[in-house]
């Protein structure tokens, strides 16, 4: 092995360069996954709770008061 290194002096810098490139690629791949949130610009569930409905004229959204004021007669 020593004879090969002496015959090819660029062998060691080539190995060091390859190790550095592999390290950087692994660091980029791992770093890309960390710190990402599912609610970023690329998708996820929005925080808007109000639905957008295409209702015909004269029809409105139900209110919570009308749902809560349902009378139940328990006699």
C-alpha positions in Angstrom: 0.0 0.0 0.0 2.9 2.4 0.8 4.3 1.7 -2.7 1.0 2.6 -4.3 0.7 5.9 -2.2 4.3 6.8 -3.2 3.5 6.0 -6.9 0.3 8.0 -6.8 0.8 11.1 -4.6 -2.7 12.5 -5.2 -4.4 9.4 -3.7 -4.6 10.8 -0.2 -6.0 14.2 -1.2 -8.5 12.4 -3.4 -9.7 10.3 -0.5 -10.0 13.3 1.8 -12.0 15.2 -0.9 -14.4 12.3 -1.3 -14.9 12.0 2.4 -15.6 15.8 2.6 -18.1 15.6 -0.2 -19.9 12.7 1.3 -20.1 14.5 4.7 -21.6 17.6 3.1 -24.2 15.6 1.2 -25.3 13.7 4.3 -25.4 17.0 6.2 -27.6 18.6 3.6 -30.0 15.7 3.5 -30.4 15.5 7.2 -30.6 19.2 7.7 -33.3 19.6 5.1 -35.7 17.4 7.2 -35.1 19.1 10.5 -37.1 22.2 11.4 -39.8 21.7 8.8 -43.4 22.2 9.7 -46.3 20.5 8.0 -48.2 23.8 7.9 -45.6 25.5 5.7 -46.3 26.9 2.3 -46.2 23.5 0.6 -49.3 22.1 2.2 -50.9 21.1 5.5 -54.1 22.0 7.1 -54.9 25.6 7.2 -56.0 27.4 10.5 -59.0 28.9 8.8 -62.1 27.4 10.4 -64.6 29.3 8.3 -65.8 27.3 5.3 -66.3 29.0 2.0 -69.7 28.0 0.8 -71.5 28.9 -2.4 -75.0 29.4 -1.0 -78.0 30.4 -3.1 -79.6 33.8 -2.5 -81.7 34.0 0.7 -79.9 31.1 2.4 -77.5 31.8 5.2 -75.3 29.8 7.5 -76.9 28.3 10.6 -76.1 30.1 13.8 -75.1 28.5 17.0 -78.0 30.1 18.8 -80.6 28.4 16.7 -79.0 25.0 17.3 -78.7 25.6 21.1 -82.3 26.8 21.5 -83.9 23.6 20.4 -86.7 22.9 22.9 -87.0 19.4 24.4 -90.1 18.7 26.4 -89.5 16.0 29.0 -92.8 15.5 30.8 
